[in-house]
Amino acid sequence: MKVLLASSIDPAAIEALEREHDVVRAFNAPEADLVTLMADREAVIFRSGVTLSARVLDSAPNLALVLRAGSGLDNIDVAHALARGVQVVRVPGSSAQPVAELTFALLLSLARKVTLADRLLREGHWPKATLGGPLLAGKTLGIIGAGRIGSRVGEMGAAWGMRALGCVDRPSPAVASALAGRGVTLTDFDTVVTESDFLCLHLPLDEHTHHIVDAGVLARMKPGSFLINVARGGVVDEDALHAALTGGESLLGAALDVHEREGEGVVPRLGALPNVVLTPHIGAMAWDSQRLIGERVVELLRSYEHGSLDQELEPEEAVDAPPT
């Protein structure tokens, strides 16, 4: 099968793909290059950092399969692909644990000023008296999008002695019961926003969630609270966030693994603020999970070739259906 590997995945998976298929590597290529490279490809494998627009999809007349090595679908024109008869498959689930663990790394870094302390110490300073911060135990952890990842974050928070609140797109008694089994109380969006000491975002980016955290939401957050975004950059209005962090508002700090503008050469405006922690979209980059994702990609491509791939495109992050 003629495959375009548009993003880097686990090395062992790349080796397996290149043994079994005609593979062209084009990691994070710009759209103009993708249009040329896709001309004879039958399948494309990609992650974040690559955009499969309608133009890119239409440049591949033989394209039959689009395989997202992860869960997000905001960087592909899914409707256009499906209208073309192209099967769209993603690999959800494997990212839940690493993203949840990174969420806690960011929580701790914000609360205990780990990143700031590291930077100041490297500069020869010893500002011990100025680096206090709150405990996580006893605080309220709010989760907007309590699906696979969010419910795992809530479960971890409960284990740390936090009160975990969550909201989902389509609440129901079954969802409430599943979340309760993980130590998370299902409630509404406004309650999560106003009562959380640490507000974590774990929802997909679409026309309904773009800038869902805007100036109004930031103004309603609890005094002395923190915002953590490991979802998608576009769910937060970063200009409004900058204003909230610099304008004497109640927000004490923010941590972002995802950004409205991402990629090499982008200098984030928020990076100049000492109460902000930034990472370059590394939520799923744990070695173990990347190995599992790579194995799954190889397996899915084999299934497609053998005519046994029958995976429905489920809602991204399954925010209305946390695992039981």
KETOR-898984 format. One record per atom (N, C-alpha, C, CB): z, x, y. Coordinates in steps of 0.05 Angstrom, whole numbers, padded with zeros to 5 digits, always signed. Atoms other than C-alpha are relative to their C-alpha. Glycine has a CB too. Layout:
ZXY
...
! end
This chain:
+00000+00017-00024
+00000+00000+00000
+00000+00018+00025
+00025-00019+00000
+00002-00015-00025
-00017+00025+00070
+00023-00008+00019
-00027-00004+00014
-00025+00006-00014
+00049+00030+00108
+00002+00017+00025
+00024+00005-00018
-00007-00015-00024
+00065+00049+00179
+00031+00001+00002
-00012-00013+00026
-00028-00004-00003
+00135+00077+00184
+00005+00006+00029
+00011+00023-00019
-00002-00002-00029
+00149+00064+00257
+00028+00010+00010
-00006-00026+00013
-00027-00009-00007
+00223+00085+00255
+00010+00018-00023
+00019-00024+00005
-00012-00017+00020
+00262+00138+00219
+00021-00016-00016
+00013+00025+00012
-00021+00013+00017
+00303+00113+00160
+00011+00022-00018
-00012-00023-00017
-00013-00020+00018
+00344+00148+00105
-00021+00018-00013
+00016-00015-00021
+00020-00019+00011
+00308+00212+00082
-00008-00006-00029
+00011+00027+00002
+00007+00006+00028
+00312+00193+00008
-00019-00024-00001
+00025-00005-00016
+00018+00024+00000
+00279+00126+00024
-00028+00008+00009
+00011-00022+00018
+00027-00009-00010
+00223+00161+00063
-00014+00014-00023
+00003+00018+00024
+00012-00014+00022
+00211+00206+00003
-00011-00019-00021
+00020+00019-00013
+00009+00020+00020
+00207+00146-00044
-00025-00015+00010
+00023-00019-00006
+00022+00015-00011
+00160+00109+00002
-00026+00018-00001
+00005-00008+00029
+00023-00018-00001
+00114+00170+00009
-00010+00006-00028
+00006+00025+00015
+00010-00003+00028
+00111+00178-00067
-00016-00024-00009
+00024+00004-00019
+00011+00024+00011
+00092+00106-00078
-00022-00013+00017
+00021-00020-00004
+00019+00013-00019
+00049+00088-00017
-00014+00020+00018
+00015-00020+00017
+00014-00015-00021
+00001+00113+00035
+00015-00005+00026
-00031-00009+00003
-00019+00004-00022
+00051+00124+00091
-00009+00017+00024
+00029+00007-00008
+00004-00014-00026
+00037+00143+00164
+00026-00002+00015
-00024-00012+00016
-00025+00000-00016
+00098+00165+00203
-00007-00001+00030
+00016+00026-00006
+00004+00002-00029
+00101+00146+00277
+00026-00010+00012
-00024-00019+00008
-00027+00008-00008
+00174+00145+00296
+00001-00006+00030
+00020+00021-00007
-00004+00008-00028
+00187+00106+00361
-00025+00005+00017
+00024+00015+00012
+00025-00004-00015
+00114+00110+00382
-00003-00021+00022
-00025-00001-00019
+00005+00020-00021
+00094+00075+00447
-00021-00020-00009
-00009+00013+00026
+00018+00022+00008
+00054+00011+00444
-00029+00009-00003
+00002-00023+00020
+00028-00009+00002
-00013+00045+00458
-00005+00015-00026
-00006+00018+00024
+00003-00014+00025
-00003+00091+00398
+00002-00019-00024
+00020+00023-00002
-00003+00019+00022
+00020+00034+00354
-00026-00016-00004
+00023-00019+00005
+00024+00015+00002
-00043-00005+00370
-00022+00015-00016
-00011-00007+00028
+00020-00016+00014
-00086+00052+00344
+00009+00004-00029
-00003+00027+00013
-00010-00006+00027
-00042+00069+00284
+00001-00023-00019
+00027+00013+00002
-00003+00024+00017
-00036-00002+00259
-00027-00010-00011
+00013-00023+00016
+00026+00011+00005
-00111-00012+00252
-00005-00006-00030
-00021+00019+00010
+00005+00005+00028
-00113-00005+00176
+00025-00004-00017
-00016+00024-00012
-00025+00003+00015
-00040-00016+00158
+00004-00028-00011
+00023+00008+00018
-00006+00026+00013
-00017-00071+00111
+00029-00008+00004
-00006+00001-00029
-00029+00005-00004
+00058-00064+00124
+00010+00019+00021
+00015+00004-00026
-00013-00018-00019
+00102-00036+00179
+00030-00003-00004
-00009-00008+00029
-00029-00001+00002
+00174-00015+00174
+00011+00011+00026
+00009+00019-00024
-00010-00008-00027
+00214-00010+00239
+00029-00007+00003
-00017-00014+00021
-00028+00005-00008
+00282-00011+00272
+00000-00005+00029
+00019+00023-00008
-00001+00003-00029
+00307-00018+00343
-00014+00025+00012
+00029-00003+00010
+00014-00021-00013
+00270+00025+00393
-00030-00002-00002
+00009+00027-00011
+00029+00006+00004
+00202-00002+00370
-00004-00029+00006
-00009+00008-00029
+00006+00028-00006
+00171-00065+00398
-00027-00008-00013
-00001-00004+00031
+00024+00010+00012
+00121-00103+00356
-00008-00025+00015
+00005-00006-00031
+00010+00022-00017
+00087-00146+00409
-00023-00014-00014
-00008+00010+00027
+00024+00014+00010
+00031-00196+00397
-00024+00019+00000
-00005-00025+00016
+00022-00019-00002
-00017-00142+00419
+00000+00020-00023
+00001+00015+00027
-00003-00018+00023
+00009-00093+00367
-00006-00014-00026
+00028+00012-00001
+00005+00015+00025
+00008-00145+00312
-00029-00006-00003
+00017-00026+00000
+00029+00008+00001
-00063-00166+00329
-00018+00024-00004
-00008-00014+00025
+00016-00025+00005
-00086-00093+00324
-00002+00006-00030
+00012+00023+00015
-00001-00006+00029
-00073-00096+00249
-00011-00024-00016
+00028+00007-00009
+00011+00024+00014
-00122-00146+00216
+00009-00003-00029
-00030+00002+00001
-00009+00001+00028
-00096-00128+00146
+00030-00002-00003
-00010+00025-00014
-00029+00001+00001
-00023-00134+00164
+00010-00024-00016
+00012+00001+00028
-00011+00022+00017
+00015-00175+00112
+00031-00001+00001
-00009+00003-00028
-00030-00001+00002
+00088-00152+00117
+00011+00016+00022
+00008+00012-00027
-00016-00014-00021
+00135-00133+00173
+00028+00002-00011
-00001-00015+00028
-00026-00004+00012
+00200-00103+00148
+00019+00013+00020
-00003+00017-00026
-00019-00010-00020
+00258-00095+00196
+00023+00013-00015
+00010-00023+00018
-00021-00015+00014
+00306-00041+00170
+00026-00004+00015
-00007+00030-00003
-00024+00008-00015
+00365-00077+00201
+00000-00030+00004
+00002+00015+00027
-00002+00029-00003
+00383-00146+00227
-00013-00011+00024
+00029-00007-00001
+00010+00011-00025
+00358-00153+00298
-00029-00006+00000
+00006+00019+00023
+00028+00008-00001
+00293-00189+00312
-00010-00003+00029
-00004-00026-00015
+00008+00004-00028
+00290-00187+00388
-00023+00018+00008
+00024+00005+00018
+00021-00019-00007
+00239-00130+00387
-00026-00005-00016
+00009+00028-00004
+00025+00008+00013
+00185-00168+00349
-00007-00029+00008
+00002+00002-00031
+00009+00027-00006
+00144-00229+00367
-00002-00015-00027
-00028+00000+00015
-00001+00012+00026
+00166-00267+00305
-00018-00024-00002
+00029-00009-00006
+00017+00024+00001
+00130-00332+00322
-00030+00008-00004
+00003-00016+00026
+00028-00008+00002
+00064-00295+00330
-00006+00012-00028
-00007+00021+00022
+00003-00012+00027
+00074-00256+00265
-00003-00022-00021
+00023+00018-00007
+00001+00022+00020
+00088-00320+00226
-00025-00017+00003
+00025-00018+00003
+00025+00015-00005
+00029-00355+00259
-00024+00014-00012
-00005-00005+00029
+00021-00016+00012
-00014-00298+00234
+00001+00001-00030
+00001+00029+00011
-00004-00001+00028
+00012-00308+00164
+00013+00025-00010
-00026-00004-00014
-00014-00025+00007
+00051-00243+00165
+00028-00007-00008
-00001+00020+00023
-00027+00004+00009
+00115-00244+00125
+00019+00018+00015
+00002+00004-00031
-00020-00016-00015
+00175-00221+00166
+00026+00000-00017
+00005-00012+00028
-00024-00004+00017
+00234-00193+00126
+00018+00019+00014
-00008+00010-00029
-00019-00018-00011
+00297-00161+00150
+00021+00007-00020
+00013-00011+00025
-00020-00010+00019
+00356-00125+00118
+00027-00005+00013
-00004+00030-00007
-00026+00006-00012
+00420-00161+00142
+00022+00008-00019
+00002-00029+00007
-00023-00004+00017
+00489-00149+00116
+00010+00029-00002
-00006-00010-00027
-00008-00028+00003
+00488-00073+00106
+00012+00011+00025
-00023+00016-00009
-00010-00011-00026
+00504-00062+00180
+00027-00011+00008
-00020-00006+00021
-00025+00013-00009
+00565-00107+00183
+00024+00019+00001
+00007-00023-00019
-00023-00018+00000
+00617-00055+00162
-00002+00022+00020
+00004+00011-00028
+00001-00022-00020
+00591+00004+00203
+00002-00010+00029
-00025+00016-00004
-00002+00011-00028
+00582-00039+00266
+00028-00009+00006
-00020-00023+00004
-00027+00008-00004
+00651-00068+00257
+00018+00024+00004
+00010-00017-00024
-00016-00024-00003
+00681+00001+00249
-00005+00013+00027
-00006+00020-00023
+00006-00011-00026
+00645+00026+00311
+00013-00017+00022
-00030+00003+00005
-00013+00017-00020
+00671-00034+00349
+00029+00008+00003
-00001-00030-00009
-00028-00009-00002
+00742-00011+00333
+00002+00028+00012
+00013+00000-00027
+00000-00026-00013
+00725+00060+00353
-00002-00003+00030
-00024+00018-00010
+00003+00005-00029
+00703+00033+00421
+00025-00013+00011
-00024-00018+00005
-00025+00013-00008
+00765-00012+00425
+00022+00021+00006
+00010-00020-00021
-00020-00021-00002
+00810+00048+00414
-00006+00019+00023
+00004+00015-00026
+00008-00019-00021
+00771+00093+00460
+00006-00012+00028
-00029+00007-00002
-00006+00013-00025
+00778+00042+00516
+00030-00003+00005
-00013-00028+00001
-00028+00005-00004
+00850+00024+00505
+00016+00026+00005
+00012-00014-00025
-00016-00025-00002
+00875+00096+00497
-00015+00022+00016
+00006+00010-00028
+00015-00018-00018
+00823+00129+00544
-00008+00026-00015
+00017+00007+00024
+00006-00024+00016
+00801+00176+00488
-00024+00016+00012
-00007-00009-00029
+00024-00014-00010
+00732+00192+00517
+00006+00013+00027
-00023-00020+00004
-00008-00011-00026
+00760+00203+00587
+00018+00024-00003
+00013-00021+00018
-00018-00022+00005
+00816+00247+00561
-00014+00024-00011
+00022-00009-00020
+00016-00022+00011
+00767+00289+00521
-00015+00014+00022
-00019-00011-00022
+00017-00012-00021
+00722+00300+00581
+00018+00016+00020
-00015-00022+00015
-00017-00014-00019
+00780+00318+00628
+00012+00025-00012
+00022-00019+00010
-00011-00024+00013
+00811+00366+00578
-00021+00022-00001
+00010-00007-00028
+00022-00020+00001
+00744+00402+00569
-00005+00013+00028
-00026-00013-00010
+00004-00010-00027
+00743+00410+00645
+00025+00016+00010
-00006-00022+00019
-00023-00015-00007
+00811+00445+00644
+00023-00016+00011
-00007+00021+00019
-00022+00017-00011
+00855+00386+00664
+00019-00009-00022
-00013-00025+00014
-00020+00010+00018
+00919+00361+00632
+00013-00025+00012
+00022+00023-00006
-00009+00024-00015
+00926+00290+00660
+00016-00019-00017
-00023-00014+00012
-00015+00016+00020
+00975+00265+00607
+00012-00025+00012
+00021+00016-00013
-00015+00022-00012
+01015+00221+00655
-00018-00023+00009
+00016+00010+00023
+00018+00021-00010
+00953+00182+00677
-00017-00013-00021
-00019+00013+00021
+00017+00009+00022
+00924+00167+00609
+00014-00021-00018
-00010+00023-00016
-00012+00021+00016
+00968+00110+00586
-00020-00023-00005
+00025-00011+00014
+00017+00023+00006
+00939+00046+00556
+00015-00019-00018
-00026+00009-00013
-00014+00020+00016
+00956-00017+00518
-00002+00005-00030
-00012-00027+00006
+00003+00001+00029
+00970-00025+00444
-00021-00022-00007
+00028-00007-00013
+00016+00022+00011
+00921-00066+00403
+00017-00021-00012
-00021+00011-00020
-00018+00019+00014
+00977-00098+00363
+00012-00019+00021
+00022+00015-00015
-00011+00020-00018
+00999-00163+00395
-00019-00011+00020
+00024+00011+00013
+00019+00009-00020
+00937-00170+00437
-00020-00020-00013
-00016+00024+00012
+00020+00020+00009
+00882-00224+00432
-00027+00013-00001
+00001-00025+00018
+00027-00010+00004
+00815-00202+00404
-00019-00024-00001
-00001+00016-00027
+00019+00022-00001
+00759-00249+00423
-00027+00009-00010
-00003-00010+00028
+00026-00007+00012
+00693-00251+00385
-00020-00022+00007
+00003+00003-00031
+00022+00018-00006
+00631-00284+00413
-00022+00005-00020
-00010+00003+00029
+00019-00004+00021
+00587-00293+00352
+00015+00010-00025
-00022+00021+00007
-00017-00008+00023
+00635-00293+00292
-00016-00004-00026
+00026-00016+00000
+00015+00001+00025
+00582-00284+00238
+00007+00023-00018
-00030+00001+00007
-00006-00021+00019
+00576-00227+00188
+00016+00022+00013
-00026+00012-00011
-00013-00023-00013
+00595-00172+00237
+00025-00010+00014
-00019+00013+00020
-00022+00009-00016
+00640-00212+00283
+00024-00008-00017
-00008-00023+00017
-00023+00008+00017
+00682-00242+00227
+00013+00024-00013
-00010-00020-00022
-00012-00024+00010
+00692-00173+00198
+00017+00014+00021
-00022+00020-00010
-00016-00011-00022
+00715-00148+00266
+00026-00016+00003
-00016-00001+00027
-00024+00016-00002
+00763-00206+00269
+00020+00005-00022
-00007-00030+00000
-00017-00006+00023
+00790-00191+00200
+00014+00027+00004
-00017+00001-00026
-00012-00026-00006
+00801-00119+00220
+00021-00002+00022
-00021+00021+00008
-00020+00004-00022
+00836-00141+00284
+00025-00013-00010
-00013-00017+00022
-00023+00013+00011
+00882-00187+00245
+00017+00020-00015
-00008-00023-00018
-00015-00021+00016
+00901-00128+00200
+00015+00019+00019
-00020+00015-00017
-00013-00018-00020
+00920-00089+00263
+00022-00016+00015
-00020+00011+00020
-00020+00016-00013
+00966-00146+00284
-00009-00013+00026
+00024+00017+00007
+00011+00013-00023
+00919-00176+00335
-00004-00030-00006
-00027+00013+00008
+00007+00029+00002
+00908-00251+00347
-00030-00001+00004
+00016-00018+00021
+00030+00000+00000
+00834-00261+00331
-00010-00028+00005
-00011+00011-00026
+00013+00025-00007
+00794-00317+00364
-00030+00004-00003
+00008-00010+00028
+00028-00002+00002
+00721-00331+00350
-00015-00025+00007
-00008+00009-00027
+00017+00023-00004
+00664-00377+00369
-00027+00005-00013
-00003-00007+00030
+00026-00002+00013
+00597-00392+00336
-00019-00021+00012
+00003-00004-00031
+00020+00019-00010
+00533-00429+00351
+00004-00028-00010
-00028+00009-00009
-00002+00026+00012
+00544-00486+00303
+00027-00002-00015
-00024-00005-00019
-00027+00002+00013
+00619-00497+00290
+00001-00024-00019
+00022-00002+00021
-00004+00021+00020
+00640-00539+00230
+00026+00005-00014
-00024-00002-00020
-00024-00005+00015
+00701-00549+00187
-00003+00023-00021
+00008-00025-00014
+00004-00021+00020
+00670-00503+00134
+00001+00027+00013
-00027-00004-00014
-00001-00025-00014
+00659-00448+00185
+00029+00007+00008
-00018+00000+00025
-00028-00004-00008
+00730-00457+00212
+00017+00010-00024
+00011-00025+00011
-00015-00007+00024
+00757-00452+00141
-00006+00029-00009
-00006-00019-00023
+00008-00027+00008
+00717-00389+00125
+00012+00021+00019
-00031+00002+00000
-00012-00019-00019
+00740-00355+00189
+00030+00002-00003
-00008-00008+00028
-00029+00000+00004
+00812-00376+00178
+00008+00018-00023
+00010-00028-00003
-00005-00017+00023
+00809-00341+00111
-00001+00029+00006
-00019-00007-00022
+00002-00028-00008
+00794-00277+00148
+00019+00006+00024
-00028+00007+00008
-00019-00004-00022
+00849-00287+00200
-00010-00006+00027
+00010+00027-00001
+00013+00006-00026
+00803-00313+00255
+00002-00030+00005
-00029+00009+00000
-00002+00028-00008
+00816-00379+00292
-00026-00007+00015
+00024-00005+00018
+00025+00009-00012
+00752-00416+00309
+00007-00017+00025
-00017-00017-00020
-00004+00015-00024
+00751-00442+00380
-00026-00001+00016
+00023+00012+00018
+00025+00002-00016
+00701-00451+00438
-00004+00025+00017
+00001-00025+00017
+00008-00023-00016
+00665-00401+00482
+00019+00005+00023
-00028-00004+00010
-00017-00004-00024
+00708-00412+00544
+00028+00009-00007
+00001-00026+00016
-00026-00009+00009
+00773-00404+00506
+00000+00029-00008
+00010-00018-00023
+00003-00028+00008
+00749-00339+00476
-00001+00018+00025
-00025+00005-00018
+00004-00016-00025
+00728-00313+00545
+00027+00002+00015
-00021-00013+00018
-00023+00000-00018
+00792-00333+00582
+00025+00010-00012
+00004-00028+00010
-00025-00007+00012
+00844-00315+00531
+00000+00028-00013
+00008-00020-00021
+00002-00025+00015
+00819-00249+00503
+00008+00024+00017
-00029+00004-00009
-00006-00026-00012
+00849-00181+00520
-00024+00019-00005
+00026+00012-00011
+00024-00016+00007
+00789-00149+00485
-00022-00020-00009
+00006+00021-00023
+00022+00019+00006
+00724-00190+00486
-00023+00015-00012
-00008-00014+00026
+00021-00013+00015
+00674-00168+00434
-00024-00018-00004
+00010+00010-00027
+00025+00015+00002
+00601-00190+00432
-00015+00008-00026
-00018+00005+00024
+00013-00004+00026
+00567-00198+00364
-00021-00022-00005
+00020+00001-00023
+00019+00022+00003
+00509-00246+00375
-00028+00011+00006
+00007-00023+00020
+00028-00009-00004
+00433-00240+00374
-00009-00005+00029
-00019-00014-00020
+00012+00004-00026
+00390-00235+00436
-00024-00018-00003
-00008+00027+00013
+00023+00018-00001
+00344-00294+00449
+00000-00014+00027
+00000-00021-00023
+00002+00013-00026
+00325-00341+00506
+00026-00014+00007
-00023-00019+00000
-00025+00014-00005
+00392-00376+00499
+00023+00019+00006
+00008-00018-00023
-00023-00019-00003
+00437-00314+00498
-00005+00022+00021
+00006+00013-00026
+00006-00020-00020
+00401-00271+00550
+00020-00004+00024
-00029-00002+00010
-00020+00000-00022
+00455-00253+00603
+00020-00023-00004
-00014-00004+00027
-00021+00020+00004
+00504-00301+00570
+00026+00009+00012
+00004-00005-00031
-00023-00010-00014
+00557-00255+00598
-00010+00009+00028
+00013+00025-00015
+00009-00004-00027
+00541-00260+00672
+00024+00003+00019
-00019-00023+00009
-00021-00003-00020
+00581-00255+00737
+00021-00021-00004
-00011+00000+00028
-00018+00022+00003
+00612-00323+00724
+00019+00004-00024
-00014-00025-00003
-00017-00005+00024
+00637-00305+00654
+00019+00024+00005
-00018+00006-00025
-00017-00023-00006
+00662-00237+00677
+00023-00008+00018
-00017+00022+00013
-00022+00009-00019
+00702-00271+00733
+00021-00016-00014
-00012-00016+00023
-00019+00017+00014
+00735-00317+00682
+00016+00015-00021
-00014-00023-00013
-00014-00016+00020
+00758-00261+00637
+00029+00005+00008
-00014+00027-00005
-00029-00003-00004
+00833-00250+00630
+00005+00026+00016
+00014+00002-00027
-00007-00024-00015
+00863-00201+00681
+00010+00022-00019
+00022-00007+00020
-00007-00023+00016
+00869-00132+00651
-00014+00002-00027
+00029+00000-00005
+00015+00001+00025
+00818-00145+00596
-00022+00021-00001
-00011-00028-00005
+00021-00019+00005
+00763-00103+00566
-00024-00014-00014
+00010+00024-00018
+00024+00011+00012
+00691-00119+00545
-00013+00021-00018
-00020-00009+00022
+00013-00018+00019
+00657-00089+00484
-00026-00013-00009
+00018+00007-00024
+00026+00011+00008
+00583-00100+00471
-00013+00018-00021
-00019-00004+00024
+00015-00014+00021
+00554-00078+00404
-00022-00019-00011
+00019+00009-00023
+00020+00019+00009
+00504-00136+00400
-00028+00008+00008
+00007-00028+00012
+00025-00008-00012
+00443-00128+00444
+00004+00003+00030
-00023-00020-00006
-00004-00005-00028
+00438-00101+00514
-00004-00024+00018
-00018+00022+00009
+00007+00022-00017
+00407-00162+00544
+00019-00023+00001
-00026-00011-00008
-00019+00022-00001
+00465-00208+00528
+00020+00003+00023
+00015-00002-00027
-00018-00005-00023
+00504-00176+00586
-00017+00006+00024
+00019+00024-00006
+00012-00007-00026
+00481-00175+00658
+00014+00025+00010
+00003-00024+00021
-00013-00026-00006
+00495-00101+00670
+00005+00004+00030
-00016+00022-00011
-00006-00002-00029
+00489-00107+00746
+00026-00015+00006
-00024-00012+00016
-00025+00015-00004
+00543-00160+00745
+00024+00015-00012
-00002-00028-00012
-00021-00015+00012
+00584-00117+00698
+00008+00023+00018
-00008+00010-00028
-00006-00022-00018
+00579-00058+00745
+00016-00009+00024
-00027+00014+00010
-00014+00011-00023
+00601-00101+00803
+00029-00008-00007
-00015-00025+00011
-00026+00008+00009
+00660-00128+00763
+00018+00024-00004
-00001-00016-00026
-00015-00024+00006
+00682-00058+00743
+00007+00017+00025
-00014+00018-00020
-00003-00016-00025
+00677-00030+00814
+00011-00016+00023
-00026+00013+00008
-00008+00017-00022
+00698-00089+00856
+00028-00009+00000
-00018-00023+00001
-00028+00008+00000
+00772-00093+00842
+00005-00025-00015
+00009-00002+00027
-00004+00025+00015
+00763-00150+00793
+00020+00006-00023
-00027-00009-00012
-00021-00002+00021
+00808-00162+00732
-00009+00017-00024
+00007-00027-00009
+00010-00015+00024
+00763-00125+00682
+00008+00029+00003
-00031-00003-00002
-00010-00028-00001
+00796-00058+00665
-00021+00020-00009
+00024+00002-00016
+00019-00019+00011
+00739-00027+00626
-00020-00013-00018
+00014+00022-00014
+00021+00011+00017
+00677-00036+00583
-00010+00023-00018
-00023-00012+00016
+00013-00019+00018
+00645-00002+00523
-00025-00013-00010
+00019+00007-00024
+00026+00011+00008
+00572-00011+00506
-00014+00019-00019
-00018-00005+00025
+00017-00015+00018
+00533+00013+00446
-00029-00007+00004
+00009-00005-00029
+00027+00010-00005
+00472-00027+00468
-00003-00005+00030
-00005-00026-00017
+00005-00001-00028
+00439-00028+00535
-00026-00015+00008
-00001+00029+00010
+00024+00014-00009
+00388-00067+00576
-00024+00018+00000
+00005-00012+00028
+00021-00020+00002
+00347-00004+00581
+00009+00023-00018
-00008+00012+00029
-00007-00020+00020
+00348+00044+00522
-00022+00020-00004
+00008-00013-00026
+00020-00020+00007
+00313+00108+00502
+00004+00026+00015
-00027-00011+00006
-00002-00027-00011
+00305+00181+00518
-00007+00000+00030
-00018+00019-00015
+00006-00002-00029
+00308+00196+00593
+00013-00021+00017
-00029+00000+00004
-00013+00021-00015
+00345+00133+00612
+00028+00008+00007
+00000-00027-00016
-00027-00007-00009
+00407+00149+00654
+00014-00026+00008
-00001+00020+00024
-00013+00025-00006
+00453+00088+00653
+00017+00001+00025
+00017-00009-00024
-00016+00001-00024
+00483+00068+00719
+00030-00002-00006
-00009-00025+00017
-00028+00003+00007
+00548+00050+00685
+00012+00026-00009
+00003-00020-00023
-00010-00026+00010
+00554+00122+00660
+00016+00015+00021
-00022+00016-00008
-00015-00014-00021
+00583+00143+00727
+00029-00010+00003
-00014-00003+00027
-00027+00012-00003
+00645+00100+00718
+00019+00012-00021
-00002-00030-00002
-00019-00012+00019
+00707+00131+00686
+00012-00020-00020
+00023+00013+00015
-00012+00020+00018
+00729+00065+00654
-00021-00013-00018
+00014-00022+00017
+00022+00009+00017
+00664+00058+00614
-00005+00020-00022
-00026-00005+00017
+00007-00017+00023
+00649+00085+00545
-00028-00009-00009
+00020-00003-00024
+00028+00006+00007
+00575+00089+00525
-00008+00016-00025
-00019+00006+00023
+00012-00014+00023
+00541+00105+00459
-00029-00010-00003
+00017-00006-00026
+00029+00006+00001
+00466+00105+00443
-00009-00017-00024
-00016+00025+00001
+00009+00019+00020
+00458+00044+00397
+00004+00012-00028
-00029-00007+00004
-00006-00014+00025
+00493+00079+00338
+00017-00017-00019
+00014+00026+00005
-00018+00017+00016
+00530+00019+00309
-00005+00001-00030
-00003-00028+00009
+00006+00001+00029
+00494+00020+00242
-00004+00028-00012
-00024-00017-00005
+00008-00027+00008
+00487+00096+00237
+00020+00014-00018
-00004+00016+00024
-00017-00012+00021
+00540+00108+00184
-00018+00009-00023
+00023-00019-00010
+00017-00011+00022
+00509+00151+00129
-00002-00019-00023
+00010+00027-00009
+00000+00017+00024
+00530+00105+00073
-00017-00025+00004
+00029-00008-00007
+00015+00024-00004
+00501+00043+00104
-00030+00006+00003
+00010-00015+00025
+00028-00007-00003
+00436+00078+00123
-00013+00005-00027
-00003+00025+00018
+00010-00004+00027
+00428+00099+00050
-00006-00027-00013
+00020+00017-00017
+00004+00026+00012
+00437+00027+00028
-00023-00015+00012
+00026-00016+00003
+00023+00013-00014
+00388+00001+00080
-00026+00012-00010
+00003+00003+00030
+00024-00013+00010
+00337+00053+00058
-00007-00009-00028
+00003+00030+00001
+00005+00009+00028
+00345+00034-00015
-00011-00029+00000
+00025+00002-00017
+00009+00028-00001
+00336-00039+00003
-00028-00002+00010
+00019-00017+00018
+00027+00000-00010
+00273-00025+00043
-00020+00007-00022
-00003+00020+00024
+00017-00008+00022
+00242+00011-00016
-00002-00023-00021
+00010+00026-00014
-00001+00022+00020
+00263-00046-00063
-00017-00024+00010
+00029-00008-00005
+00015+00023-00011
+00234-00100-00017
-00030+00006-00001
+00009-00006+00029
+00029-00006+00000
+00167-00064-00011
-00011-00001-00029
-00005+00028+00012
+00009+00002+00028
+00163-00057-00087
-00002-00030-00009
+00021+00014-00019
+00001+00028+00007
+00179-00131-00095
-00025-00014+00012
+00025-00015+00010
+00024+00012-00012
+00124-00149-00046
-00025+00007-00015
-00002+00009+00030
+00024-00009+00015
+00073-00107-00083
-00003-00014-00027
+00002+00030-00005
+00000+00013+00026
+00093-00141-00148
-00001-00030+00002
+00024+00009-00016
+00002+00029-00004
+00088-00210-00118
+00025-00015-00004
-00021-00011-00017
-00026+00013+00005
+00162-00224-00126
+00018-00002+00024
+00014+00014-00023
-00016+00001-00024
+00186-00221-00054
-00001-00028+00011
-00010+00020+00021
-00002+00028-00010
+00210-00290-00033
+00025-00003+00016
+00000-00020-00024
-00024+00001-00017
+00260-00279+00022
-00005-00017+00025
+00008+00029+00008
+00002+00016-00024
+00269-00332+00075
+00011+00015+00024
+00014-00027-00004
-00010-00012-00024
+00278-00310+00146
+00023-00016+00011
-00023+00003+00022
-00024+00015-00008
+00350-00332+00158
+00006+00006+00029
+00023+00007-00018
-00007-00005-00028
+00380-00338+00228
+00013+00028+00003
+00019-00021+00010
-00011-00027-00005
+00396-00270+00258
+00030-00001+00002
-00012+00012+00025
-00029-00003+00001
+00469-00249+00246
+00014-00024-00013
+00010+00003+00028
-00012+00024+00012
+00480-00318+00214
+00026-00007+00014
+00005+00005-00030
-00024+00004-00016
+00529-00333+00270
+00015-00026-00007
-00006+00001+00029
-00014+00025+00007
+00544-00402+00242
+00009+00001-00029
-00019-00024+00004
-00008-00001+00029
+00558-00378+00171
+00012+00027-00007
-00025-00005-00017
-00013-00025+00008
+00609-00322+00164
+00003+00001-00030
+00027+00002+00013
-00003-00003+00029
+00615-00295+00093
+00028-00009-00008
-00005+00028-00009
-00026+00009+00010
+00671-00323+00050
+00011+00021-00019
-00002-00027-00014
! end
